[in-house]
Amino acid sequence: MSNNTFTKDLQYWKFCSYGFLKNLQFFDAFLLLFLVQHGLSYTQVGFLYALRKLVSFFLEIPTGILADQMGRKQSLILGFMAYICSFLMMYFLPQFHFLIIAFCLYGLGETLRSGTHKAMIMSYLEIKGWLNYKTDYYGHTRGWSQRGSAVSALLAGAMVYFSGNIDNVFIFSTIPFIINTINLVTYPSELNKGKRKKKGGNSFIKDLWSVLQTPHLIKIITNSSTHSSFLNAIKDFIQPIIGAFALTLPFLTKGTHEQKIGLTVGVTYTIIYIFTTIASVNSAKFGELFTSKDKPIIITLYLGLFCGLITGLFYIENYLLISIVFFTLIYIIENIRKPMLTGYISDDCPTSMLATILSVQSFVTTIVTATLSFVFGVLSDHYGIGIALIILSVGIIITISLIQFIVKSNTIKARE
């Protein structure tokens, strides 16, 4: 092993393969267009997105504890089975009442998966003595996730273009998830649980409560959840923007409406994910530009929200390309933040409880995302996507600014 870096061994490539295959969700770039095509309003779309997150809300912490106590591999495999059932339901039963069940299954898959694989990576780094490289290591593995998203968008665009049918992307999405389930089975047994010794349930809850008393950890979780929730709530609404942009391109004169949109959406998302791959891999380098851990996460939070505001403004003025560029910047900022924040969180808690702590982070994210998704859907139905983006961005900026002002004022008073 090198003295100044980690080794890209077989397990490293298994971690990378996991991320790559997990993000081959061919439907992802077309989900909102698929739902609208089947007659759903933006309010109904917002309801489904919120429902998916609420399922995670009720199950997030219990499944995180389950992953730590009873087996992380089993948790991930069960989650992938829920995903596959969800994809099949969306393909065969696209009616609203069946979509409710499909989105619940997807939410179950998300909550069984969230935080668990990150915890397995951190456990592996601890075993190997590579914890000093956790941000860089996770950034590399996440980079492969973004590569998967880029390939997924390109292949999905080709599928829609040549078939003229958006629905097909769901049935094809089951294939990489089946392959990834096999990949998970081959993970070494020592990653199935953390190195934490077995204790009673009460002792575990006490340990968890003790970790959550760390103010810096709570601050990072809140900051991370705000930006992630914002992106999760609005990310699919770029699809109508891209669709409108596709119809303005003079060189797309042939093909049906669906084919034009399919090609443009696929290419656009591929470009987006190429940039997010670069951002993820270089996250550690970005964090090193600052002497304080707080500065980069606060700066990037405001930048992301500001980009949302600008996206809405340009969309209203019908500058669609510029609007798409600023929307892409939100994705890039999120992928700079993710590895950086994961490293910061792992600094403040033991790796044996990392799945639970990351589940707490996801738990907070689901609450905010569910609320923002429904609100954004309603606003989009009443005022349009552009104004909805402006209202949501400004609202969050004002809210977090007020919270920071109150916290700062209370801190000053406490010192006096």
C-alpha positions as a Markdown table, in Angstrom:
| # | Residue | x | y | z |
|---|---|---|---|---|
| 1 | Met | 0.0 | 0.0 | 0.0 |
| 2 | Ser | 1.2 | 3.5 | -0.8 |
| 3 | Asn | 2.1 | 5.7 | 2.1 |
| 4 | Asn | 0.2 | 8.7 | 0.8 |
| 5 | Thr | -2.9 | 7.3 | -0.8 |
| 6 | Phe | -5.3 | 4.4 | -0.9 |
| 7 | Thr | -5.1 | 1.3 | -3.2 |
| 8 | Lys | -7.6 | 0.8 | -5.9 |
| 9 | Asp | -8.2 | -2.9 | -5.0 |
| 10 | Leu | -11.0 | -5.2 | -6.0 |
| 11 | Gln | -13.3 | -3.9 | -3.4 |
| 12 | Tyr | -12.8 | -0.4 | -4.5 |
| 13 | Trp | -14.0 | -1.4 | -8.0 |
| 14 | Lys | -17.0 | -3.2 | -6.4 |
| 15 | Phe | -17.9 | 0.0 | -4.6 |
| 16 | Cys | -17.5 | 2.0 | -7.9 |
| 17 | Ser | -19.6 | -0.6 | -9.7 |
| 18 | Tyr | -22.3 | -0.3 | -7.1 |
| 19 | Gly | -22.6 | 3.4 | -7.6 |
| 20 | Phe | -22.4 | 3.1 | -11.4 |
| 21 | Leu | -25.2 | 0.4 | -11.6 |
| 22 | Lys | -27.3 | 2.1 | -9.0 |
| 23 | Asn | -27.5 | 5.2 | -11.1 |
| 24 | Leu | -28.5 | 3.4 | -14.2 |
| 25 | Gln | -32.1 | 4.5 | -13.6 |
| 26 | Phe | -33.0 | 5.1 | -17.2 |
| 27 | Phe | -36.4 | 6.6 | -16.2 |
| 28 | Asp | -34.8 | 9.3 | -14.0 |
| 29 | Ala | -34.4 | 11.9 | -16.8 |
| 30 | Phe | -38.0 | 11.4 | -17.9 |
| 31 | Leu | -40.0 | 10.7 | -14.8 |
| 32 | Leu | -41.9 | 14.0 | -14.6 |
| 33 | Leu | -42.6 | 13.9 | -18.4 |
| 34 | Phe | -43.8 | 10.3 | -18.0 |
| 35 | Leu | -46.2 | 11.3 | -15.2 |
| 36 | Val | -47.5 | 14.4 | -17.0 |
| 37 | Gln | -47.9 | 12.3 | -20.2 |
| 38 | His | -50.2 | 9.9 | -18.2 |
| 39 | Gly | -52.5 | 12.8 | -17.2 |
| 40 | Leu | -51.1 | 13.8 | -13.8 |
| 41 | Ser | -51.1 | 17.4 | -12.7 |
| 42 | Tyr | -48.1 | 19.1 | -11.1 |
| 43 | Thr | -50.0 | 18.9 | -7.8 |
| 44 | Gln | -50.4 | 15.1 | -8.2 |
| 45 | Val | -46.8 | 14.8 | -9.1 |
| 46 | Gly | -45.8 | 16.8 | -6.0 |
| 47 | Phe | -48.0 | 14.6 | -3.9 |
| 48 | Leu | -46.3 | 11.4 | -5.3 |
| 49 | Tyr | -42.9 | 12.9 | -4.6 |
| 50 | Ala | -43.9 | 13.9 | -1.1 |
| 51 | Leu | -45.4 | 10.5 | -0.5 |
| 52 | Arg | -42.2 | 8.7 | -1.6 |
| 53 | Lys | -40.3 | 10.9 | 0.9 |
| 54 | Leu | -42.8 | 10.3 | 3.7 |
| 55 | Val | -42.4 | 6.6 | 3.4 |
| 56 | Ser | -38.7 | 7.2 | 4.0 |
| 57 | Phe | -39.6 | 9.6 | 6.8 |
| 58 | Phe | -41.3 | 6.9 | 8.9 |
| 59 | Leu | -38.8 | 4.2 | 8.1 |
| 60 | Glu | -35.5 | 6.1 | 7.9 |
| 61 | Ile | -34.0 | 5.8 | 11.4 |
| 62 | Pro | -35.4 | 2.2 | 12.1 |
| 63 | Thr | -33.9 | 0.9 | 8.8 |
| 64 | Gly | -30.6 | 2.6 | 9.6 |
| 65 | Ile | -30.4 | 0.9 | 13.0 |
| 66 | Leu | -31.5 | -2.4 | 11.4 |
| 67 | Ala | -28.6 | -2.0 | 8.9 |
| 68 | Asp | -26.1 | -1.5 | 11.7 |
| 69 | Gln | -27.5 | -4.2 | 14.0 |
| 70 | Met | -28.7 | -7.0 | 11.7 |
| 71 | Gly | -26.8 | -6.7 | 8.5 |
| 72 | Arg | -26.1 | -4.0 | 5.9 |
| 73 | Lys | -25.9 | -6.4 | 2.9 |
| 74 | Gln | -29.4 | -7.7 | 3.7 |
| 75 | Ser | -30.7 | -4.2 | 4.0 |
| 76 | Leu | -29.3 | -3.2 | 0.6 |
| 77 | Ile | -30.5 | -6.3 | -1.2 |
| 78 | Leu | -34.1 | -5.9 | 0.2 |
| 79 | Gly | -34.0 | -2.3 | -0.9 |
| 80 | Phe | -33.1 | -3.3 | -4.5 |
| 81 | Met | -35.9 | -5.7 | -4.6 |
| 82 | Ala | -38.3 | -2.9 | -3.6 |
| 83 | Tyr | -36.9 | -0.8 | -6.4 |
| 84 | Ile | -37.4 | -3.5 | -9.0 |
| 85 | Cys | -41.0 | -4.0 | -8.0 |
| 86 | Ser | -41.6 | -0.3 | -8.2 |
| 87 | Phe | -40.2 | -0.1 | -11.8 |
| 88 | Leu | -42.4 | -3.0 | -12.9 |
| 89 | Met | -45.5 | -1.4 | -11.5 |
| 90 | Met | -44.7 | 1.9 | -13.2 |
| 91 | Tyr | -44.3 | 0.1 | -16.5 |
| 92 | Phe | -47.4 | -2.1 | -16.4 |
| 93 | Leu | -49.7 | -0.1 | -14.2 |
| 94 | Pro | -49.2 | 3.7 | -14.8 |
| 95 | Gln | -52.6 | 4.8 | -13.4 |
| 96 | Phe | -52.4 | 7.3 | -10.5 |
| 97 | His | -53.8 | 4.9 | -7.8 |
| 98 | Phe | -51.2 | 2.2 | -8.8 |
| 99 | Leu | -48.5 | 4.8 | -9.0 |
| 100 | Ile | -49.1 | 5.6 | -5.3 |
| 101 | Ile | -48.1 | 2.0 | -4.5 |
| 102 | Ala | -45.1 | 2.2 | -6.9 |
| 103 | Phe | -43.8 | 5.4 | -5.2 |
| 104 | Cys | -44.2 | 3.8 | -1.8 |
| 105 | Leu | -42.1 | 0.9 | -2.9 |
| 106 | Tyr | -39.5 | 3.3 | -4.3 |
| 107 | Gly | -39.5 | 5.1 | -1.0 |
| 108 | Leu | -38.9 | 1.8 | 0.8 |
| 109 | Gly | -36.0 | 1.1 | -1.4 |
| 110 | Glu | -34.5 | 4.5 | -0.8 |
| 111 | Thr | -34.8 | 4.2 | 3.0 |
| 112 | Leu | -33.2 | 0.7 | 3.0 |
| 113 | Arg | -30.3 | 2.0 | 0.9 |
| 114 | Ser | -29.7 | 5.5 | 2.2 |
| 115 | Gly | -26.6 | 5.8 | 4.4 |
| 116 | Thr | -25.9 | 2.1 | 4.4 |
| 117 | His | -23.5 | 1.8 | 1.6 |
| 118 | Lys | -21.6 | 4.9 | 2.7 |
| 119 | Ala | -21.2 | 3.2 | 6.1 |
| 120 | Met | -19.8 | 0.1 | 4.5 |
| 121 | Ile | -17.3 | 2.2 | 2.6 |
| 122 | Met | -16.2 | 3.9 | 5.9 |
| 123 | Ser | -15.9 | 0.6 | 7.6 |
| 124 | Tyr | -13.7 | -0.7 | 4.8 |
| 125 | Leu | -11.5 | 2.3 | 5.1 |
| 126 | Glu | -11.2 | 1.8 | 8.8 |
| 127 | Ile | -10.2 | -1.8 | 8.4 |
| 128 | Lys | -7.6 | -0.8 | 5.8 |
| 129 | Gly | -6.4 | 2.2 | 7.8 |
| 130 | Trp | -7.3 | 4.6 | 5.1 |
| 131 | Leu | -9.7 | 6.9 | 7.0 |
| 132 | Asn | -7.5 | 9.9 | 6.3 |
| 133 | Tyr | -8.5 | 9.6 | 2.7 |
| 134 | Lys | -12.2 | 9.2 | 3.3 |
| 135 | Thr | -13.3 | 12.4 | 1.4 |
| 136 | Asp | -11.1 | 11.6 | -1.6 |
| 137 | Tyr | -12.1 | 7.9 | -1.6 |
| 138 | Tyr | -15.8 | 8.6 | -1.4 |
| 139 | Gly | -15.4 | 11.3 | -4.0 |
| 140 | His | -13.9 | 8.8 | -6.4 |
| 141 | Thr | -16.7 | 6.2 | -5.8 |
| 142 | Arg | -19.4 | 8.9 | -6.1 |
| 143 | Gly | -17.7 | 10.0 | -9.3 |
| 144 | Trp | -18.5 | 6.6 | -10.7 |
| 145 | Ser | -22.2 | 7.1 | -9.6 |
| 146 | Gln | -22.2 | 10.3 | -11.6 |
| 147 | Arg | -20.7 | 8.5 | -14.6 |
| 148 | Gly | -23.6 | 6.0 | -14.3 |
| 149 | Ser | -26.0 | 8.8 | -14.4 |
| 150 | Ala | -24.4 | 10.2 | -17.5 |
| 151 | Val | -24.5 | 6.9 | -19.3 |
| 152 | Ser | -28.0 | 6.3 | -18.1 |
| 153 | Ala | -29.3 | 9.6 | -19.5 |
| 154 | Leu | -27.6 | 9.0 | -22.8 |
| 155 | Leu | -29.0 | 5.4 | -23.2 |
| 156 | Ala | -32.4 | 6.5 | -22.0 |
| 157 | Gly | -32.5 | 9.3 | -24.6 |
| 158 | Ala | -31.6 | 6.8 | -27.3 |
| 159 | Met | -34.3 | 4.4 | -26.1 |
| 160 | Val | -37.0 | 7.1 | -26.2 |
| 161 | Tyr | -35.7 | 8.5 | -29.5 |
| 162 | Phe | -35.7 | 5.1 | -31.3 |
| 163 | Ser | -38.8 | 3.7 | -29.7 |
| 164 | Gly | -40.8 | 6.9 | -29.4 |
| 165 | Asn | -42.1 | 5.6 | -26.0 |
| 166 | Ile | -41.0 | 6.9 | -22.6 |
| 167 | Asp | -42.5 | 4.0 | -20.7 |
| 168 | Asn | -39.8 | 1.5 | -22.0 |
| 169 | Val | -37.2 | 3.1 | -19.7 |
| 170 | Phe | -38.8 | 1.5 | -16.7 |
| 171 | Ile | -38.5 | -2.1 | -17.8 |
| 172 | Phe | -34.9 | -1.6 | -18.9 |
| 173 | Ser | -34.1 | -0.1 | -15.5 |
| 174 | Thr | -34.6 | -3.4 | -13.8 |
| 175 | Ile | -31.6 | -5.0 | -15.5 |
| 176 | Pro | -28.7 | -3.0 | -13.8 |
| 177 | Phe | -30.5 | -3.3 | -10.5 |
| 178 | Ile | -30.6 | -7.1 | -10.8 |
| 179 | Ile | -26.8 | -7.1 | -11.7 |
| 180 | Asn | -26.1 | -4.8 | -8.7 |
| 181 | Thr | -27.9 | -7.2 | -6.3 |
| 182 | Ile | -25.4 | -9.9 | -7.4 |
| 183 | Asn | -22.6 | -7.4 | -6.9 |
| 184 | Leu | -23.7 | -6.8 | -3.3 |
| 185 | Val | -23.8 | -10.5 | -2.5 |
| 186 | Thr | -20.0 | -10.7 | -3.3 |
| 187 | Tyr | -19.2 | -8.0 | -0.6 |
| 188 | Pro | -16.9 | -9.3 | 2.2 |
| 189 | Ser | -18.7 | -10.4 | 5.3 |
| 190 | Glu | -16.8 | -8.0 | 7.6 |
| 191 | Leu | -18.6 | -5.1 | 5.9 |
| 192 | Asn | -22.0 | -6.5 | 6.9 |
| 193 | Lys | -21.8 | -4.9 | 10.3 |
| 194 | Gly | -19.7 | -2.2 | 11.9 |
| 195 | Lys | -16.9 | -3.1 | 14.3 |
| 196 | Arg | -19.0 | -1.9 | 17.2 |
| 197 | Lys | -19.5 | -4.6 | 19.9 |
| 198 | Lys | -23.0 | -5.8 | 20.5 |
| 199 | Lys | -24.9 | -3.9 | 23.1 |
| 200 | Gly | -28.5 | -3.7 | 24.2 |
| 201 | Gly | -31.0 | -1.5 | 22.4 |
| 202 | Asn | -31.1 | 1.0 | 25.2 |
| 203 | Ser | -27.3 | 1.3 | 25.1 |
| 204 | Phe | -27.4 | 1.9 | 21.4 |
| 205 | Ile | -30.0 | 4.6 | 21.7 |
| 206 | Lys | -27.9 | 6.3 | 24.4 |
| 207 | Asp | -24.8 | 6.2 | 22.1 |
| 208 | Leu | -26.9 | 7.7 | 19.3 |
| 209 | Trp | -28.3 | 10.4 | 21.5 |
| 210 | Ser | -24.7 | 11.2 | 22.7 |
| 211 | Val | -23.5 | 11.7 | 19.1 |
| 212 | Leu | -26.5 | 13.9 | 18.3 |
| 213 | Gln | -25.6 | 16.2 | 21.1 |
| 214 | Thr | -22.6 | 17.4 | 19.0 |
| 215 | Pro | -23.6 | 20.9 | 17.8 |
| 216 | His | -21.2 | 20.9 | 14.9 |
| 217 | Leu | -22.6 | 17.6 | 13.6 |
| 218 | Ile | -26.2 | 18.9 | 13.9 |
| 219 | Lys | -25.1 | 22.1 | 12.0 |
| 220 | Ile | -23.6 | 20.0 | 9.2 |
| 221 | Ile | -26.7 | 17.7 | 8.9 |
| 222 | Thr | -29.1 | 20.7 | 8.8 |
| 223 | Asn | -27.0 | 22.5 | 6.2 |
| 224 | Ser | -26.6 | 19.4 | 4.0 |
| 225 | Ser | -30.3 | 18.5 | 4.2 |
| 226 | Thr | -31.4 | 22.0 | 3.1 |
| 227 | His | -29.5 | 22.0 | -0.2 |
| 228 | Ser | -30.3 | 18.4 | -0.9 |
| 229 | Ser | -34.0 | 18.8 | -0.2 |
| 230 | Phe | -34.1 | 21.9 | -2.5 |
| 231 | Leu | -32.5 | 20.0 | -5.3 |
| 232 | Asn | -34.6 | 16.8 | -4.7 |
| 233 | Ala | -37.8 | 18.9 | -4.8 |
| 234 | Ile | -37.1 | 20.7 | -8.1 |
| 235 | Lys | -34.7 | 18.5 | -10.0 |
| 236 | Asp | -37.3 | 16.8 | -12.2 |
| 237 | Phe | -38.9 | 20.1 | -13.2 |
| 238 | Ile | -36.0 | 20.8 | -15.4 |
| 239 | Gln | -37.5 | 18.2 | -17.8 |
| 240 | Pro | -40.3 | 20.5 | -19.1 |
| 241 | Ile | -37.7 | 23.3 | -19.5 |
| 242 | Ile | -35.5 | 21.0 | -21.6 |
| 243 | Gly | -38.6 | 19.8 | -23.5 |
| 244 | Ala | -39.5 | 23.4 | -24.4 |
| 245 | Phe | -35.9 | 24.1 | -25.4 |
| 246 | Ala | -35.9 | 21.0 | -27.7 |
| 247 | Leu | -38.8 | 22.4 | -29.7 |
| 248 | Thr | -36.8 | 25.6 | -30.4 |
| 249 | Leu | -33.8 | 23.8 | -31.9 |
| 250 | Pro | -33.7 | 24.3 | -35.7 |
| 251 | Phe | -31.8 | 21.2 | -36.5 |
| 252 | Leu | -34.4 | 18.9 | -34.9 |
| 253 | Thr | -36.8 | 19.0 | -37.8 |
| 254 | Lys | -37.4 | 15.3 | -38.0 |
| 255 | Gly | -39.1 | 12.9 | -35.6 |
| 256 | Thr | -42.1 | 13.0 | -33.3 |
| 257 | His | -42.5 | 15.4 | -30.4 |
| 258 | Glu | -41.5 | 12.6 | -28.0 |
| 259 | Gln | -38.4 | 11.7 | -30.1 |
| 260 | Lys | -37.2 | 15.3 | -30.1 |
| 261 | Ile | -37.7 | 15.7 | -26.4 |
| 262 | Gly | -36.1 | 12.3 | -25.7 |
| 263 | Leu | -32.9 | 13.1 | -27.6 |
| 264 | Thr | -32.5 | 16.6 | -26.1 |
| 265 | Val | -33.3 | 15.4 | -22.5 |
| 266 | Gly | -30.8 | 12.5 | -22.9 |
| 267 | Val | -28.0 | 14.6 | -24.2 |
| 268 | Thr | -28.6 | 17.4 | -21.7 |
| 269 | Tyr | -28.6 | 15.1 | -18.7 |
| 270 | Thr | -25.5 | 13.4 | -20.0 |
| 271 | Ile | -23.7 | 16.7 | -20.1 |
| 272 | Ile | -25.0 | 17.6 | -16.6 |
| 273 | Tyr | -23.7 | 14.3 | -15.2 |
| 274 | Ile | -20.3 | 14.7 | -16.8 |
| 275 | Phe | -19.9 | 18.0 | -15.0 |
| 276 | Thr | -21.2 | 16.5 | -11.7 |
| 277 | Thr | -18.7 | 13.6 | -12.0 |
| 278 | Ile | -15.8 | 16.2 | -12.3 |
| 279 | Ala | -17.3 | 18.1 | -9.3 |
| 280 | Ser | -17.6 | 14.9 | -7.1 |
| 281 | Val | -14.0 | 13.7 | -7.8 |
| 282 | Asn | -12.6 | 17.2 | -7.0 |
| 283 | Ser | -14.7 | 17.8 | -3.9 |
| 284 | Ala | -11.8 | 17.2 | -1.5 |
| 285 | Lys | -9.6 | 19.7 | -3.4 |
| 286 | Phe | -12.4 | 22.3 | -3.2 |
| 287 | Gly | -12.7 | 21.8 | 0.6 |
| 288 | Glu | -8.9 | 22.2 | 1.0 |
| 289 | Leu | -9.2 | 25.8 | -0.4 |
| 290 | Phe | -10.8 | 26.8 | 3.0 |
| 291 | Thr | -9.2 | 26.9 | 6.4 |
| 292 | Ser | -12.6 | 26.4 | 8.1 |
| 293 | Lys | -15.0 | 23.5 | 7.4 |
| 294 | Asp | -18.0 | 25.8 | 7.9 |
| 295 | Lys | -17.2 | 28.3 | 5.1 |
| 296 | Pro | -17.5 | 26.0 | 2.1 |
| 297 | Ile | -20.8 | 24.4 | 3.1 |
| 298 | Ile | -22.4 | 27.8 | 3.9 |
| 299 | Ile | -21.1 | 29.4 | 0.7 |
| 300 | Thr | -22.2 | 26.5 | -1.5 |
| 301 | Leu | -25.6 | 26.5 | 0.2 |
| 302 | Tyr | -26.3 | 30.1 | -0.8 |
| 303 | Leu | -24.8 | 29.6 | -4.2 |
| 304 | Gly | -27.1 | 26.7 | -4.9 |
| 305 | Leu | -30.2 | 28.6 | -3.8 |
| 306 | Phe | -29.1 | 31.7 | -5.8 |
| 307 | Cys | -28.8 | 29.5 | -8.9 |
| 308 | Gly | -32.4 | 28.3 | -8.4 |
| 309 | Leu | -33.6 | 32.0 | -8.3 |
| 310 | Ile | -31.7 | 32.8 | -11.5 |
| 311 | Thr | -33.0 | 29.7 | -13.2 |
| 312 | Gly | -36.6 | 30.8 | -12.5 |
| 313 | Leu | -35.9 | 34.3 | -13.7 |
| 314 | Phe | -34.4 | 33.3 | -17.1 |
| 315 | Tyr | -37.2 | 30.7 | -17.6 |
| 316 | Ile | -39.8 | 33.3 | -17.2 |
| 317 | Glu | -38.0 | 35.5 | -19.8 |
| 318 | Asn | -37.8 | 32.5 | -22.1 |
| 319 | Tyr | -34.0 | 32.3 | -22.1 |
| 320 | Leu | -34.2 | 28.5 | -21.8 |
| 321 | Leu | -30.6 | 27.7 | -22.5 |
| 322 | Ile | -29.3 | 30.1 | -19.8 |
| 323 | Ser | -32.0 | 28.7 | -17.4 |
| 324 | Ile | -30.7 | 25.1 | -18.1 |
| 325 | Val | -27.1 | 26.2 | -17.4 |
| 326 | Phe | -28.0 | 27.7 | -14.0 |
| 327 | Phe | -30.0 | 24.6 | -13.2 |
| 328 | Thr | -26.9 | 22.5 | -14.0 |
| 329 | Leu | -24.9 | 24.6 | -11.6 |
| 330 | Ile | -27.2 | 23.4 | -8.8 |
| 331 | Tyr | -26.4 | 19.8 | -9.6 |
| 332 | Ile | -22.6 | 20.6 | -9.7 |
| 333 | Ile | -22.8 | 22.4 | -6.3 |
| 334 | Glu | -24.6 | 19.4 | -4.8 |
| 335 | Asn | -21.9 | 17.1 | -5.9 |
| 336 | Ile | -19.1 | 19.3 | -4.6 |
| 337 | Arg | -20.9 | 19.3 | -1.3 |
| 338 | Lys | -21.8 | 15.6 | -0.9 |
| 339 | Pro | -18.3 | 14.0 | -0.4 |
| 340 | Met | -17.1 | 16.9 | 1.6 |
| 341 | Leu | -20.1 | 16.7 | 4.0 |
| 342 | Thr | -19.8 | 13.0 | 4.3 |
| 343 | Gly | -16.2 | 13.3 | 5.3 |
| 344 | Tyr | -17.1 | 16.0 | 7.9 |
| 345 | Ile | -19.9 | 13.9 | 9.4 |
| 346 | Ser | -17.6 | 10.9 | 9.7 |
| 347 | Asp | -15.1 | 13.1 | 11.6 |
| 348 | Asp | -17.6 | 13.5 | 14.4 |
| 349 | Cys | -19.0 | 10.0 | 14.9 |
| 350 | Pro | -17.7 | 6.4 | 15.1 |
| 351 | Thr | -17.8 | 4.4 | 11.9 |
| 352 | Ser | -19.8 | 1.6 | 13.7 |
| 353 | Met | -22.8 | 4.0 | 14.0 |
| 354 | Leu | -22.3 | 5.8 | 10.7 |
| 355 | Ala | -25.2 | 4.2 | 8.9 |
| 356 | Thr | -27.5 | 5.4 | 11.7 |
| 357 | Ile | -26.1 | 8.9 | 11.7 |
| 358 | Leu | -26.4 | 9.2 | 7.9 |
| 359 | Ser | -29.9 | 7.9 | 8.3 |
| 360 | Val | -30.6 | 10.7 | 10.7 |
| 361 | Gln | -29.3 | 13.1 | 8.0 |
| 362 | Ser | -31.6 | 11.5 | 5.4 |
| 363 | Phe | -34.4 | 11.6 | 8.0 |
| 364 | Val | -34.2 | 15.4 | 8.1 |
| 365 | Thr | -33.8 | 15.6 | 4.4 |
| 366 | Thr | -37.0 | 13.6 | 3.8 |
| 367 | Ile | -39.1 | 15.9 | 6.0 |
| 368 | Val | -37.9 | 19.0 | 4.1 |
| 369 | Thr | -38.1 | 17.4 | 0.7 |
| 370 | Ala | -41.6 | 16.1 | 1.2 |
| 371 | Thr | -42.8 | 19.5 | 2.2 |
| 372 | Leu | -41.0 | 21.3 | -0.6 |
| 373 | Ser | -42.0 | 18.8 | -3.3 |
| 374 | Phe | -45.7 | 19.2 | -2.6 |
| 375 | Val | -45.5 | 23.0 | -2.2 |
| 376 | Phe | -43.5 | 23.3 | -5.4 |
| 377 | Gly | -46.0 | 21.2 | -7.3 |
| 378 | Val | -48.9 | 23.3 | -6.2 |
| 379 | Leu | -47.0 | 26.6 | -7.0 |
| 380 | Ser | -46.1 | 25.2 | -10.5 |
| 381 | Asp | -49.8 | 24.4 | -11.2 |
| 382 | His | -51.0 | 27.9 | -10.1 |
| 383 | Tyr | -48.1 | 30.2 | -11.2 |
| 384 | Gly | -45.9 | 28.1 | -13.6 |
| 385 | Ile | -42.5 | 26.5 | -13.0 |
| 386 | Gly | -40.5 | 29.8 | -13.3 |
| 387 | Ile | -42.3 | 31.7 | -10.6 |
| 388 | Ala | -42.4 | 28.6 | -8.4 |
| 389 | Leu | -38.6 | 28.4 | -8.6 |
| 390 | Ile | -38.3 | 32.0 | -7.6 |
| 391 | Ile | -40.7 | 31.7 | -4.7 |
| 392 | Leu | -39.1 | 28.6 | -3.3 |
| 393 | Ser | -35.5 | 29.8 | -3.7 |
| 394 | Val | -36.2 | 33.2 | -2.1 |
| 395 | Gly | -38.3 | 31.6 | 0.7 |
| 396 | Ile | -35.5 | 29.2 | 1.7 |
| 397 | Ile | -32.8 | 32.0 | 1.5 |
| 398 | Ile | -34.9 | 34.2 | 3.8 |
| 399 | Thr | -35.6 | 31.2 | 6.2 |
| 400 | Ile | -32.0 | 30.1 | 6.6 |
| 401 | Ser | -30.8 | 33.7 | 6.9 |
| 402 | Leu | -33.2 | 34.3 | 9.8 |
| 403 | Ile | -32.2 | 31.0 | 11.5 |
| 404 | Gln | -28.5 | 31.9 | 11.3 |
| 405 | Phe | -29.2 | 35.4 | 12.6 |
| 406 | Ile | -31.2 | 34.0 | 15.6 |
| 407 | Val | -28.5 | 31.4 | 16.3 |
| 408 | Lys | -25.8 | 34.0 | 16.1 |
| 409 | Ser | -27.7 | 36.4 | 18.4 |
| 410 | Asn | -28.3 | 33.7 | 21.0 |
| 411 | Thr | -24.7 | 32.7 | 20.9 |
| 412 | Ile | -23.6 | 36.3 | 21.5 |
| 413 | Lys | -26.1 | 36.6 | 24.4 |
| 414 | Ala | -24.9 | 33.4 | 25.9 |
| 415 | Arg | -21.3 | 34.7 | 25.9 |
| 416 | Glu | -22.3 | 37.9 | 27.6 |
